[in-house]
Amino acid sequence: MKAPASERSQPTFRWSGFDVRGRRHNGTIQAQHADLARALVRQQGFQKVQVQRLWWSTPEKIKSKDLATMTRQWAAMLKAGVPVVQALGMLCRSMTSKTLVAVMQTVLSDVESGVALHDALARHPRHFSGLYVHMVQAGESAGILDAMMERLSQTLEKNEALRAKIRSALMYPTTVMLVALAILVLILVWVVPVFEDVFLSMGAKLPLSTQIVVSISDTLTHLWPAALPLLLLIIWAIKHEGPRADQLRLWAAGWFLLWPVLGPMLTTAVVARWSQTLSALLSAGVPISEALGPTAQACDHPVFEETTWQLHRRVVQGSSLSEAMQQTGQFPAMIVQLCTTGEETGALDSLLGRAGGLMATELDDQVRGLTSLLEPMIIVVLGGFIGAILVAMYLPIFNLGQVF
């Protein structure tokens, strides 16, 4: 979820203060100015507060795994009959993430002052998505906050499990490819020029394969500064917020979806997370026109986020969800068919949940297939590249040996 511009523009302050027992505490907080930061820290019960602005700091983020774990603990406390305020206090004392503790202390302070829980969470859009806020709001309205928190924790855990599967599937091949690419670049930049000097001193005519390798080496040696602007552009696109950076991220995400093996796997993971999120919101009683917004934020993928907002606009205009999904062309036919059946039978939430489970199972099969396929493929491809370079470098020497 993208934080609004107003939150991103707020400076960060490092604070230090003492609690009622005289123990020193410190942390970071975002506020519009130093006086407001000092007041916010004092609201948390600290005294003798000192603040200092951090000019080059980046806002700390809460890991999705930590948030899912906290939600599971919170749901267990509410199930056991612990009041909301007391449960918040217990969470603040038991969590290990300093950023999450600071955020929850602020939420606790707001709730104690009379603010509704979902409103207190909504004041931190960087950390609590629309899915989180809507589920809590539905639980408060219906008086079943414990059940809603239990369902929310299950949804967060399922989404985190899908992310973990993608990370584990891509970690090994990505690491091997990066190491191999670094070795190839070192060979082309440092080793090949040495052979080139030897060949030039001999005055022998180089074979075509050797000329190609030498040309690639010369290109990398003389044009490597051109890679610096590209690297800076990638870093800027990752860190920067704005229309151009969003368009670049959207293009890159769409490009990855077109890859032969990686694209279908990413699509399966994102659609499974999309189905599970929308199912949880609909089960909580959130209307579909309101549920699509948080679902777009929870997609964690620019292409499907944009697609979901298109679905939102078409549904608001009167179109059915399944028709809008079919028009985008981004969703598998199985998901579209299940949505059509769910709309006809009035069981859209349960069928979407079942679809998310089917997609998660399909993702497991794709990950296992990718793992078994990539290892021999990487060995063959990298062995072929390195072998071709070695043959190209030693072929002129063999030719000279035959002449003499």
C-alpha positions as CSV (number, residue, x, y, z in Angstrom):
1,M,0.0,0.0,0.0
2,K,1.3,3.4,-0.9
3,A,1.3,6.0,1.8
4,P,-0.3,9.3,1.0
5,A,1.8,12.2,0.1
6,S,1.0,14.0,3.3
7,E,2.5,11.1,5.3
8,R,5.6,10.7,3.1
9,S,6.4,14.4,3.4
10,Q,6.4,14.4,7.2
11,P,10.0,14.5,8.6
12,T,11.3,11.9,11.0
13,F,12.5,12.7,14.5
14,R,14.6,10.6,16.9
15,W,13.3,11.0,20.4
16,S,14.5,10.1,23.9
17,G,12.7,10.3,27.2
18,F,12.0,8.6,30.6
19,D,9.0,6.6,31.7
20,V,7.3,6.9,35.1
21,R,9.9,4.5,36.6
22,G,12.8,6.7,35.4
23,R,14.0,4.3,32.7
24,R,15.3,5.8,29.5
25,H,13.6,5.0,26.2
26,N,14.3,6.2,22.6
27,G,12.9,5.7,19.2
28,T,11.8,7.5,16.0
29,I,8.5,9.2,15.2
30,Q,7.1,11.1,12.2
31,A,5.5,14.5,12.7
32,Q,5.1,17.8,10.9
33,H,7.4,19.6,13.3
34,A,9.5,19.1,16.4
35,D,6.9,20.4,18.8
36,L,4.3,18.0,17.5
37,A,6.7,15.1,17.7
38,R,7.5,16.0,21.3
39,A,3.8,16.2,22.2
40,L,3.1,12.8,20.5
41,V,5.9,11.2,22.6
42,R,4.6,12.8,25.8
43,Q,1.1,11.4,25.0
44,Q,2.7,7.9,25.3
45,G,3.6,8.6,28.9
46,F,7.2,9.7,28.6
47,Q,8.8,12.7,30.4
48,K,11.8,15.0,29.7
49,V,11.4,14.3,26.1
50,Q,14.1,15.4,23.6
51,V,13.7,15.2,19.9
52,Q,16.2,15.6,17.0
53,R,15.3,15.7,13.3
54,L,16.8,13.0,11.1
55,W,17.4,14.6,7.8
56,W,18.6,11.6,5.8
57,S,16.5,8.8,7.4
58,T,14.0,6.7,5.6
59,P,10.8,5.7,7.4
60,E,11.0,2.3,9.0
61,K,8.6,-0.3,7.7
62,I,6.9,-3.1,9.6
63,K,7.5,-6.6,8.2
64,S,4.4,-8.3,7.0
65,K,5.5,-11.4,9.0
66,D,5.7,-9.4,12.3
67,L,2.3,-7.9,11.5
68,A,0.7,-11.3,10.9
69,T,2.3,-12.6,14.1
70,M,1.0,-9.7,16.1
71,T,-2.5,-10.1,14.7
72,R,-2.5,-13.8,15.6
73,Q,-1.6,-12.9,19.2
74,W,-4.2,-10.2,19.3
75,A,-6.9,-12.5,18.0
76,A,-6.0,-15.1,20.7
77,M,-6.2,-12.5,23.5
78,L,-9.6,-11.3,22.3
79,K,-10.8,-14.9,22.0
80,A,-9.8,-15.4,25.6
81,G,-12.0,-12.4,26.7
82,V,-9.2,-9.9,27.2
83,P,-10.5,-6.3,26.6
84,V,-9.2,-4.4,23.6
85,V,-7.2,-1.8,25.6
86,Q,-5.6,-4.4,27.9
87,A,-4.8,-6.6,24.9
88,L,-3.1,-3.6,23.2
89,G,-1.0,-3.0,26.3
90,M,0.1,-6.6,26.5
91,L,1.0,-6.6,22.8
92,C,3.2,-3.5,23.3
93,R,5.1,-5.2,26.1
94,S,5.6,-8.5,24.2
95,M,6.5,-7.5,20.7
96,T,10.2,-7.3,19.6
97,S,9.8,-5.0,16.6
98,K,10.6,-1.4,17.9
99,T,8.7,0.1,15.0
100,L,5.6,-2.0,15.6
101,V,5.8,-1.3,19.3
102,A,5.9,2.5,18.7
103,V,3.0,2.3,16.3
104,M,0.9,0.2,18.6
105,Q,1.6,2.5,21.6
106,T,0.2,5.4,19.5
107,V,-2.8,3.3,18.7
108,L,-3.3,2.4,22.4
109,S,-3.0,6.1,23.3
110,D,-5.7,7.0,20.7
111,V,-8.0,4.2,21.8
112,E,-7.7,5.3,25.5
113,S,-8.6,8.8,24.5
114,G,-11.9,7.6,22.9
115,V,-11.0,7.1,19.3
116,A,-12.5,4.0,17.6
117,L,-10.0,1.2,17.0
118,H,-10.3,1.2,13.2
119,D,-9.9,5.0,13.1
120,A,-6.8,4.7,15.3
121,L,-5.4,2.1,12.9
122,A,-6.4,4.2,9.9
123,R,-4.1,7.0,11.1
124,H,-1.2,4.7,10.1
125,P,-1.8,3.9,6.5
126,R,1.8,3.0,5.9
127,H,1.6,0.1,8.3
128,F,-2.1,-1.0,8.3
129,S,-3.7,-1.6,4.9
130,G,-7.3,-1.0,3.9
131,L,-7.9,-4.7,4.4
132,Y,-6.8,-4.4,8.0
133,V,-8.9,-1.3,8.7
134,H,-12.0,-2.6,7.0
135,M,-11.9,-6.0,8.8
136,V,-11.5,-4.3,12.2
137,Q,-14.3,-1.9,11.4
138,A,-16.6,-4.8,10.4
139,G,-15.7,-6.6,13.6
140,E,-16.4,-3.5,15.8
141,S,-19.7,-2.8,14.0
142,A,-21.0,-6.4,14.4
143,G,-19.6,-6.9,17.8
144,I,-17.5,-9.9,16.7
145,L,-14.0,-8.3,16.7
146,D,-12.5,-11.5,18.0
147,A,-13.8,-13.5,15.1
148,M,-12.8,-10.8,12.6
149,M,-9.3,-10.6,14.0
150,E,-9.0,-14.4,13.8
151,R,-10.1,-14.3,10.1
152,L,-7.8,-11.3,9.4
153,S,-4.8,-13.2,11.0
154,Q,-5.5,-16.2,8.8
155,T,-5.7,-14.0,5.6
156,L,-2.4,-12.3,6.5
157,E,-0.7,-15.6,7.2
158,K,-1.9,-17.0,3.9
159,N,-0.7,-14.0,2.0
160,E,2.7,-14.1,3.8
161,A,3.0,-17.8,2.9
162,L,2.4,-17.0,-0.7
163,R,5.1,-14.4,-0.6
164,A,7.5,-16.8,1.1
165,K,6.9,-19.4,-1.6
166,I,7.8,-17.0,-4.3
167,R,10.9,-15.8,-2.4
168,S,12.1,-19.3,-1.8
169,A,11.5,-20.3,-5.4
170,L,13.5,-17.3,-6.8
171,M,16.2,-17.1,-4.1
172,Y,18.4,-20.0,-5.4
173,P,18.3,-19.3,-9.1
174,T,18.7,-15.5,-8.6
175,T,21.7,-16.0,-6.3
176,V,23.4,-18.4,-8.7
177,M,22.7,-16.2,-11.7
178,L,24.1,-13.1,-10.0
179,V,27.2,-14.9,-8.9
180,A,27.7,-16.5,-12.4
181,L,27.1,-13.1,-14.1
182,A,29.7,-11.5,-11.8
183,I,32.2,-14.3,-12.7
184,L,31.5,-13.9,-16.5
185,V,32.0,-10.1,-16.2
186,L,35.3,-10.6,-14.3
187,I,36.5,-13.0,-17.0
188,L,35.6,-10.7,-19.8
189,V,37.0,-7.5,-18.2
190,W,40.2,-8.9,-16.6
191,V,41.1,-12.2,-18.2
192,V,40.2,-11.8,-21.8
193,P,42.2,-8.5,-22.3
194,V,45.4,-10.4,-21.1
195,F,44.8,-13.0,-23.8
196,E,44.1,-10.2,-26.3
197,D,47.5,-8.7,-25.7
198,V,49.1,-12.0,-26.2
199,F,47.3,-12.6,-29.4
200,L,48.3,-9.1,-30.7
201,S,51.9,-9.7,-29.9
202,M,51.8,-12.9,-31.9
203,G,50.3,-11.2,-34.9
204,A,48.1,-14.2,-35.7
205,K,44.7,-13.9,-37.3
206,L,42.0,-14.6,-34.7
207,P,39.1,-17.0,-35.3
208,L,35.6,-15.6,-35.5
209,S,34.6,-16.9,-32.1
210,T,37.6,-15.3,-30.5
211,Q,36.9,-12.0,-32.2
212,I,33.3,-12.1,-30.9
213,V,34.5,-12.7,-27.3
214,V,37.2,-9.9,-27.6
215,S,34.6,-7.5,-29.0
216,I,32.3,-8.2,-26.0
217,S,35.2,-7.7,-23.7
218,D,36.2,-4.4,-25.3
219,T,32.5,-3.2,-25.1
220,L,32.3,-4.0,-21.4
221,T,35.7,-2.5,-20.7
222,H,35.1,0.8,-22.4
223,L,31.4,1.3,-21.9
224,W,30.9,0.1,-18.3
225,P,30.3,3.7,-17.1
226,A,27.1,3.6,-19.1
227,A,25.8,1.1,-16.6
228,L,26.0,3.6,-13.8
229,P,23.1,5.8,-15.0
230,L,21.0,2.6,-15.5
231,L,21.8,1.5,-12.0
232,L,20.8,4.9,-10.6
233,L,17.6,4.8,-12.6
234,I,16.7,1.5,-11.1
235,I,17.4,2.7,-7.6
236,W,15.4,5.9,-8.3
237,A,12.4,3.9,-9.5
238,I,12.5,1.7,-6.4
239,K,12.8,4.6,-3.9
240,H,11.0,7.4,-5.7
241,E,7.3,8.2,-5.5
242,G,5.7,9.8,-8.4
243,P,3.8,9.3,-11.7
244,R,6.9,8.5,-13.7
245,A,8.4,6.1,-11.2
246,D,4.9,4.4,-10.9
247,Q,4.8,4.0,-14.7
248,L,8.3,2.5,-14.8
249,R,7.4,0.0,-12.0
250,L,4.2,-0.8,-13.9
251,W,6.1,-1.5,-17.1
252,A,8.7,-3.7,-15.3
253,A,6.0,-5.7,-13.5
254,G,4.2,-6.3,-16.7
255,W,7.4,-7.3,-18.4
256,F,8.1,-10.0,-15.8
257,L,4.6,-11.4,-16.3
258,L,5.5,-12.1,-19.9
259,W,8.4,-14.4,-19.0
260,P,7.8,-18.1,-19.9
261,V,8.1,-19.8,-16.5
262,L,8.3,-16.9,-14.0
263,G,5.3,-15.0,-15.5
264,P,2.7,-17.8,-14.8
265,M,4.1,-18.4,-11.4
266,L,3.8,-14.7,-10.4
267,T,0.3,-14.5,-11.8
268,T,-0.8,-17.6,-9.8
269,A,0.7,-16.1,-6.6
270,V,-0.9,-12.7,-7.1
271,V,-4.3,-14.0,-8.1
272,A,-4.3,-16.4,-5.1
273,R,-3.6,-13.4,-2.7
274,W,-6.2,-11.3,-4.5
275,S,-8.9,-14.0,-4.1
276,Q,-8.1,-14.6,-0.5
277,T,-8.1,-10.9,0.4
278,L,-11.4,-10.2,-1.5
279,S,-13.0,-13.3,0.1
280,A,-12.0,-12.2,3.6
281,L,-13.5,-8.7,3.0
282,L,-16.8,-10.1,1.5
283,S,-17.1,-12.6,4.4
284,A,-16.8,-9.7,6.8
285,G,-19.8,-8.0,5.2
286,V,-17.9,-5.3,3.3
287,P,-19.7,-4.4,0.0
288,I,-17.9,-5.4,-3.1
289,S,-17.6,-1.8,-4.3
290,E,-15.8,-1.0,-1.1
291,A,-13.8,-4.2,-0.9
292,L,-12.1,-3.8,-4.2
293,G,-10.1,-0.8,-3.0
294,P,-8.4,-2.6,-0.1
295,T,-7.9,-5.7,-2.4
296,A,-6.0,-3.5,-4.9
297,Q,-3.8,-2.3,-2.1
298,A,-3.1,-5.8,-0.9
299,C,-2.2,-7.2,-4.3
300,D,1.4,-6.1,-3.9
301,H,1.8,-6.0,-7.7
302,P,1.5,-2.9,-9.8
303,V,-0.2,-4.6,-12.8
304,F,-2.9,-6.3,-10.7
305,E,-3.3,-3.2,-8.5
306,E,-4.1,-1.1,-11.6
307,T,-6.4,-3.9,-12.9
308,T,-8.3,-4.1,-9.6
309,W,-9.0,-0.4,-9.7
310,Q,-10.3,-0.8,-13.2
311,L,-12.6,-3.5,-11.8
312,H,-13.7,-1.1,-9.1
313,R,-14.7,1.6,-11.6
314,R,-16.7,-0.9,-13.7
315,V,-18.5,-2.4,-10.7
316,V,-19.4,1.0,-9.5
317,Q,-20.8,1.8,-13.0
318,G,-23.0,-1.3,-12.7
319,S,-21.0,-4.1,-14.3
320,S,-20.8,-7.5,-12.6
321,L,-17.4,-8.5,-11.2
322,S,-17.0,-11.6,-13.4
323,E,-17.7,-9.6,-16.6
324,A,-15.2,-6.9,-15.6
325,M,-12.6,-9.5,-14.8
326,Q,-13.1,-11.2,-18.2
327,Q,-12.7,-7.9,-20.0
328,T,-9.3,-7.2,-18.4
329,G,-7.8,-10.5,-19.6
330,Q,-5.5,-10.7,-16.5
331,F,-7.4,-13.4,-14.6
332,P,-7.4,-17.2,-15.3
333,A,-10.6,-18.6,-16.8
334,M,-11.1,-20.7,-13.7
335,I,-11.2,-17.7,-11.4
336,V,-13.6,-15.9,-13.7
337,Q,-15.9,-18.9,-13.9
338,L,-16.0,-19.3,-10.1
339,C,-16.8,-15.6,-9.7
340,T,-19.7,-16.0,-12.2
341,T,-21.0,-19.0,-10.3
342,G,-20.6,-17.1,-7.0
343,E,-22.5,-14.1,-8.2
344,E,-25.4,-16.3,-9.4
345,T,-25.6,-18.3,-6.2
346,G,-24.8,-15.6,-3.8
347,A,-21.8,-17.4,-2.4
348,L,-19.1,-15.3,-4.0
349,D,-17.0,-15.0,-0.8
350,S,-16.8,-18.8,-0.2
351,L,-16.0,-19.5,-3.9
352,L,-13.3,-16.9,-3.9
353,G,-11.8,-18.5,-0.8
354,R,-11.9,-21.9,-2.5
355,A,-10.3,-20.3,-5.7
356,G,-7.5,-18.9,-3.6
357,G,-6.8,-22.3,-2.1
358,L,-6.8,-23.9,-5.6
359,M,-4.4,-21.3,-6.8
360,A,-2.1,-21.8,-3.8
361,T,-2.0,-25.5,-4.5
362,E,-1.2,-24.8,-8.2
363,L,1.6,-22.5,-7.0
364,D,3.1,-25.3,-4.9
365,D,3.2,-27.5,-8.1
366,Q,4.7,-24.7,-10.1
367,V,7.4,-24.0,-7.5
368,R,8.3,-27.7,-7.3
369,G,8.5,-27.9,-11.1
370,L,10.5,-24.7,-11.3
371,T,13.0,-25.9,-8.7
372,S,13.5,-29.2,-10.5
373,L,13.9,-27.5,-13.9
374,L,16.1,-24.6,-13.0
375,E,19.0,-26.5,-11.4
376,P,20.0,-28.5,-14.5
377,M,19.2,-25.6,-16.8
378,I,21.5,-23.2,-14.9
379,I,24.3,-25.8,-15.0
380,V,23.9,-26.3,-18.7
381,V,23.6,-22.6,-19.6
382,L,26.4,-21.3,-17.4
383,G,28.7,-24.2,-18.3
384,G,28.0,-23.5,-22.0
385,F,28.8,-19.8,-21.6
386,I,32.0,-20.4,-19.7
387,G,33.1,-23.3,-21.9
388,A,32.5,-21.2,-25.0
389,I,34.7,-18.4,-23.7
390,L,37.5,-20.8,-22.7
391,V,37.4,-22.5,-26.1
392,A,37.4,-19.1,-27.9
393,M,40.4,-18.0,-25.9
394,Y,42.5,-21.2,-26.3
395,L,41.6,-21.8,-30.0
396,P,44.2,-19.3,-31.4
397,I,46.9,-21.0,-29.2
398,F,45.9,-24.4,-30.6
399,N,46.1,-23.0,-34.1
400,L,49.6,-21.6,-33.5
401,G,50.7,-24.9,-32.1
402,Q,49.6,-26.7,-35.3
403,V,51.5,-24.1,-37.4
404,F,54.8,-24.7,-35.5
